[in-house]
Amino acid sequence: MGAVVGILLRRLLLLVPLTLGIVLFVFVVMSFSDADPASAFFQGANPTPEQLHEFREENGLLDPLPVRYLAFVGDLLHGDLGTSALTREEVLDQVLTALPLTLQLTFLGLGVAVVLALLGGVAAAVHRGRFTDRFVRVVSLTGVAAPGFWLALLMIQYLAVGLGWFPAGGYINPADSVTGWLWTMTLPALALSLPVAAQLTRVVRTSMVEELDRDYVRTATGGGLPPRVVVGRNVLRNALVNPLTVLGLRVGYLLGGAVVIETIFALPGMGKLMIDAVRNGDPAVVQGVVLTTAFGFVLVNLVIDILYLLVNPRLRDTAA
């Protein structure tokens, strides 16, 4: 137990420089972008140069870059992501309004990807060399090569417009109707999850095959244990180490891909918030969305590290 706590403490300490690096990178990139908060604030009002200068001076946009960075970090420590130059609303409020939908889509897609990967990978490994194995490998290879946005467009064309099984866009809050929520989120979740599920399926299959060839499996099977018991209790747990590592890396894809999928399906999440901010030249909102997504990616990977420790006793023994 002490070894696990020690590893987690080291992971948490590494988050400090990582988070500071993310904040610095995002701040510098946005500082040198062409987006001008003053122009966004006076959008459509034909401001004079004096008005633009006065706005920049009042909001600290004329201060040296290090001064602005320190002020920005200080605001972040107080939970302040800034103010939208266009609407004068707090960026944090806008993010908190859009974030729940993005999290719903991301974790729904994550759940679908994990279930499909486990079913496909285990079935292919247990029946390796047979039709099931070949079928799963062909389908997963096709899924890896298919971009999520392309799958989204195909689903809209055939399943929404053609057959009318699902809506082509829009969103129903689960508080209003769980059935309606699932109906509107099915196609976005599938478009987001299928490429990740295809890659994870191949990793699960490879890990399962390696475990099935180990001596303890032959010993347990020869001792009279049913194959499903051996696979369920021992093989699957040991084989999850590598897929968990890949899953941690693919969570970033799910978070970033959710932004694109939301735009295609007209979902009012972080994707729409960012696209509108880019279109209107509102850098504070763009900055807030990017930082929130990056922090989410870091936190999810911390959770993956914890799960990695739970399923990999050898790592705990080494740390001890």
C-alpha positions as CSV (number, residue, x, y, z in Angstrom):
1,M,0.0,0.0,0.0
2,G,2.9,2.4,0.8
3,A,4.4,1.8,-2.6
4,V,1.1,2.7,-4.3
5,V,0.9,5.9,-2.3
6,G,4.5,6.8,-3.1
7,I,3.9,6.3,-6.8
8,L,0.7,8.4,-6.7
9,L,2.5,11.2,-4.9
10,R,5.2,11.2,-7.5
11,R,2.5,11.4,-10.2
12,L,0.9,14.3,-8.4
13,L,4.2,16.2,-8.0
14,L,4.8,15.8,-11.8
15,L,1.5,17.4,-12.5
16,V,2.8,20.8,-11.1
17,P,5.4,21.5,-13.8
18,L,3.2,19.8,-16.4
19,T,0.3,22.1,-15.6
20,L,2.6,25.2,-15.5
21,G,4.0,24.2,-18.9
22,I,0.5,23.9,-20.4
23,V,-0.5,27.3,-19.1
24,L,2.6,28.9,-20.4
25,F,2.3,27.3,-23.8
26,V,-1.4,28.2,-24.2
27,F,-0.8,31.8,-23.0
28,V,2.2,32.4,-25.3
29,V,0.4,31.0,-28.4
30,M,-2.7,33.1,-27.7
31,S,-0.7,36.2,-27.0
32,F,0.9,36.0,-30.5
33,S,-2.3,35.2,-32.3
34,D,-4.1,37.6,-34.6
35,A,-7.2,37.7,-32.4
36,D,-7.7,41.1,-30.9
37,P,-10.0,41.4,-27.8
38,A,-10.4,45.2,-28.5
39,S,-11.7,44.6,-32.0
40,A,-14.0,41.8,-30.7
41,F,-15.4,44.1,-28.0
42,F,-16.2,46.9,-30.5
43,Q,-17.4,44.5,-33.2
44,G,-19.6,46.3,-35.6
45,A,-19.3,49.7,-33.8
46,N,-16.4,51.3,-35.9
47,P,-14.3,52.3,-32.9
48,T,-11.7,55.1,-33.2
49,P,-8.0,54.3,-32.6
50,E,-8.3,56.2,-29.3
51,Q,-11.1,53.9,-28.1
52,L,-9.2,50.8,-29.0
53,H,-6.1,52.1,-27.2
54,E,-8.1,52.9,-24.1
55,F,-9.7,49.5,-24.0
56,R,-6.3,47.8,-24.3
57,E,-4.9,49.9,-21.6
58,E,-7.7,49.4,-19.2
59,N,-7.5,45.6,-19.7
60,G,-3.7,45.3,-19.4
61,L,-3.2,44.3,-23.0
62,L,-0.4,46.8,-23.4
63,D,1.6,45.5,-20.4
64,P,4.8,43.5,-21.0
65,L,4.3,39.8,-21.7
66,P,5.8,38.6,-18.4
67,V,3.5,41.0,-16.4
68,R,0.4,39.7,-18.3
69,Y,1.5,36.1,-17.8
70,L,1.9,36.5,-14.0
71,A,-1.5,38.3,-13.8
72,F,-3.0,35.4,-15.9
73,V,-1.6,32.7,-13.6
74,G,-2.8,34.7,-10.5
75,D,-6.3,34.8,-12.0
76,L,-6.2,31.0,-12.7
77,L,-5.3,30.3,-9.1
78,H,-8.5,32.1,-8.1
79,G,-10.6,30.2,-10.6
80,D,-10.8,33.1,-13.1
81,L,-10.5,32.2,-16.8
82,G,-11.0,35.8,-17.8
83,T,-13.9,37.7,-19.5
84,S,-15.2,37.4,-23.0
85,A,-14.4,40.5,-24.9
86,L,-17.5,40.0,-27.1
87,T,-20.2,39.3,-24.5
88,R,-18.5,40.5,-21.3
89,E,-19.5,37.2,-19.6
90,E,-17.2,35.3,-17.4
91,V,-15.4,32.6,-19.5
92,L,-15.7,30.2,-16.6
93,D,-19.5,30.5,-16.6
94,Q,-19.5,29.8,-20.4
95,V,-17.2,26.8,-19.9
96,L,-19.3,25.4,-17.1
97,T,-22.4,25.7,-19.3
98,A,-20.9,23.9,-22.2
99,L,-18.6,21.4,-20.4
100,P,-21.3,18.9,-19.2
101,L,-22.4,18.0,-22.7
102,T,-18.8,17.5,-23.8
103,L,-18.2,15.3,-20.8
104,Q,-21.3,13.3,-21.5
105,L,-20.2,12.7,-25.1
106,T,-16.6,11.9,-24.2
107,F,-17.5,9.4,-21.5
108,L,-20.3,7.9,-23.4
109,G,-17.9,7.4,-26.3
110,L,-15.3,6.0,-24.0
111,G,-17.7,3.5,-22.6
112,V,-18.8,2.4,-26.0
113,A,-15.2,2.1,-27.1
114,V,-14.2,0.0,-24.1
115,V,-17.1,-2.4,-24.4
116,L,-16.6,-3.0,-28.1
117,A,-12.9,-3.4,-27.7
118,L,-13.3,-6.0,-24.9
119,L,-15.9,-7.9,-26.7
120,G,-14.1,-7.9,-30.0
121,G,-10.6,-8.4,-28.7
122,V,-11.5,-11.3,-26.3
123,A,-13.6,-13.0,-29.0
124,A,-10.8,-12.7,-31.6
125,A,-8.1,-14.0,-29.1
126,V,-10.2,-16.9,-27.9
127,H,-11.0,-17.9,-31.5
128,R,-7.7,-17.0,-33.1
129,G,-7.1,-18.3,-36.5
130,R,-10.8,-18.9,-37.1
131,F,-13.5,-16.9,-38.9
132,T,-14.3,-14.8,-35.8
133,D,-10.7,-13.7,-35.4
134,R,-10.3,-12.8,-39.1
135,F,-13.6,-10.9,-39.1
136,V,-12.7,-8.8,-36.1
137,R,-9.2,-8.0,-37.4
138,V,-10.6,-6.8,-40.7
139,V,-13.3,-4.7,-39.1
140,S,-10.8,-3.2,-36.6
141,L,-8.3,-2.4,-39.3
142,T,-11.0,-0.6,-41.3
143,G,-12.1,1.3,-38.1
144,V,-8.5,2.4,-37.5
145,A,-8.3,3.9,-41.0
146,A,-11.7,5.6,-40.8
147,P,-11.6,9.2,-39.4
148,G,-14.3,10.1,-36.9
149,F,-15.7,13.1,-38.8
150,W,-16.0,10.9,-42.0
151,L,-18.0,8.3,-40.0
152,A,-20.2,11.1,-38.6
153,L,-21.0,12.3,-42.1
154,L,-21.8,8.8,-43.3
155,M,-24.1,8.2,-40.3
156,I,-25.9,11.4,-40.9
157,Q,-26.4,10.5,-44.6
158,Y,-27.6,7.0,-44.2
159,L,-28.9,6.5,-40.6
160,A,-30.4,10.0,-40.0
161,V,-31.4,11.4,-43.4
162,G,-31.8,8.1,-45.3
163,L,-33.5,5.8,-42.8
164,G,-34.6,8.4,-40.2
165,W,-33.6,6.2,-37.3
166,F,-31.7,9.0,-35.5
167,P,-31.7,12.8,-35.6
168,A,-29.1,14.5,-37.8
169,G,-28.4,17.0,-35.0
170,G,-29.6,18.7,-31.9
171,Y,-29.6,17.8,-28.2
172,I,-32.1,16.8,-25.5
173,N,-31.1,17.2,-21.9
174,P,-31.1,13.9,-19.9
175,A,-33.0,15.7,-17.2
176,D,-35.9,16.2,-19.6
177,S,-35.8,12.8,-21.2
178,V,-33.2,10.0,-20.8
179,T,-34.6,8.2,-23.9
180,G,-34.4,11.4,-25.9
181,W,-30.9,12.0,-24.7
182,L,-29.8,8.6,-25.8
183,W,-31.5,9.1,-29.1
184,T,-29.6,12.3,-29.9
185,M,-26.3,11.1,-28.5
186,T,-26.1,7.7,-30.2
187,L,-24.7,8.8,-33.5
188,P,-22.2,11.3,-32.1
189,A,-21.0,8.7,-29.5
190,L,-20.6,6.0,-32.2
191,A,-18.7,8.4,-34.6
192,L,-16.4,9.4,-31.7
193,S,-15.8,5.9,-30.3
194,L,-15.5,3.6,-33.3
195,P,-11.9,4.6,-34.3
196,V,-10.7,4.3,-30.7
197,A,-12.6,1.0,-30.3
198,A,-10.9,-0.4,-33.4
199,Q,-7.4,0.5,-32.1
200,L,-8.2,-0.9,-28.6
201,T,-9.6,-4.1,-30.1
202,R,-6.3,-4.8,-31.8
203,V,-4.4,-4.1,-28.6
204,V,-6.7,-6.3,-26.4
205,R,-6.4,-9.1,-28.9
206,T,-2.6,-9.0,-28.9
207,S,-2.4,-8.9,-25.1
208,M,-4.9,-11.7,-24.8
209,V,-3.0,-13.9,-27.2
210,E,0.2,-13.3,-25.3
211,E,-1.4,-14.2,-22.0
212,L,-3.2,-17.3,-23.4
213,D,0.2,-18.7,-24.4
214,R,1.6,-18.5,-20.9
215,D,2.3,-21.6,-18.8
216,Y,-0.1,-20.7,-16.0
217,V,-3.0,-20.8,-18.5
218,R,-2.1,-24.3,-19.6
219,T,-1.6,-25.4,-16.0
220,A,-5.0,-24.0,-14.9
221,T,-6.8,-25.5,-17.9
222,G,-5.0,-28.9,-17.4
223,G,-6.1,-28.8,-13.8
224,G,-9.7,-28.9,-14.8
225,L,-10.7,-25.2,-14.6
226,P,-13.2,-24.2,-17.3
227,P,-11.6,-22.0,-19.9
228,R,-14.2,-19.2,-19.3
229,V,-13.1,-19.1,-15.6
230,V,-9.4,-18.9,-16.5
231,V,-10.0,-16.2,-19.1
232,G,-12.3,-14.2,-16.9
233,R,-10.4,-14.3,-13.6
234,N,-6.7,-14.3,-14.7
235,V,-6.1,-13.8,-18.4
236,L,-8.3,-10.8,-18.9
237,R,-7.0,-8.9,-15.9
238,N,-3.4,-9.5,-16.8
239,A,-4.0,-8.6,-20.4
240,L,-5.6,-5.2,-19.5
241,V,-2.2,-3.6,-18.7
242,N,-1.3,-2.7,-22.3
243,P,-4.8,-1.6,-23.3
244,L,-5.0,0.7,-20.3
245,T,-1.8,2.5,-21.4
246,V,-3.2,2.9,-24.9
247,L,-6.6,4.0,-23.5
248,G,-4.9,6.8,-21.5
249,L,-3.3,8.1,-24.7
250,R,-6.6,7.9,-26.6
251,V,-8.5,9.9,-24.1
252,G,-6.9,13.0,-25.5
253,Y,-8.3,12.0,-28.9
254,L,-11.7,11.6,-27.4
255,L,-11.7,15.0,-25.8
256,G,-10.4,16.7,-28.9
257,G,-12.5,14.6,-31.2
258,A,-15.6,15.5,-29.2
259,V,-15.1,19.2,-30.3
260,V,-15.2,18.2,-33.9
261,I,-18.1,15.8,-33.5
262,E,-20.1,18.4,-31.6
263,T,-19.7,20.8,-34.5
264,I,-21.0,18.3,-37.0
265,F,-24.0,17.3,-35.0
266,A,-24.8,20.9,-33.8
267,L,-24.4,20.0,-30.2
268,P,-24.0,23.0,-27.8
269,G,-20.9,21.9,-26.1
270,M,-17.3,23.0,-25.9
271,G,-16.9,22.5,-29.6
272,K,-19.5,25.1,-30.5
273,L,-18.2,27.4,-27.8
274,M,-14.7,27.3,-29.3
275,I,-15.8,27.6,-32.9
276,D,-17.9,30.6,-32.1
277,A,-15.1,32.2,-30.2
278,V,-12.6,31.6,-33.1
279,R,-15.1,33.0,-35.6
280,N,-15.7,36.1,-33.5
281,G,-12.1,36.7,-32.6
282,D,-12.6,36.1,-28.8
283,P,-9.2,34.8,-27.5
284,A,-10.2,34.6,-23.8
285,V,-12.9,32.1,-24.6
286,V,-10.6,30.1,-26.9
287,Q,-7.9,30.1,-24.2
288,G,-10.4,29.0,-21.6
289,V,-11.7,26.1,-23.7
290,V,-8.2,24.9,-24.6
291,L,-7.0,25.0,-20.9
292,T,-10.1,23.2,-19.7
293,T,-9.6,20.5,-22.3
294,A,-5.9,20.2,-21.4
295,F,-6.5,20.0,-17.7
296,G,-9.2,17.4,-18.3
297,F,-6.7,15.3,-20.3
298,V,-4.1,15.5,-17.5
299,L,-6.7,14.5,-14.8
300,V,-8.0,11.6,-16.9
301,N,-4.5,10.3,-17.4
302,L,-3.9,10.4,-13.6
303,V,-7.0,8.2,-13.2
304,I,-5.6,5.8,-15.9
305,D,-2.3,5.7,-13.9
306,I,-4.3,4.7,-10.8
307,L,-6.1,2.0,-12.7
308,Y,-2.8,0.8,-14.2
309,L,-1.4,0.3,-10.6
310,L,-4.5,-1.7,-9.6
311,V,-4.3,-4.1,-12.5
312,N,-0.5,-4.4,-12.6
313,P,0.8,-5.9,-9.3
314,R,4.3,-6.3,-10.7
315,L,4.7,-2.5,-10.9
316,R,3.7,-2.2,-7.3
317,D,6.2,-4.9,-6.3
318,T,8.9,-3.1,-8.3
319,A,8.1,0.2,-6.6
320,A,8.2,-1.4,-3.2
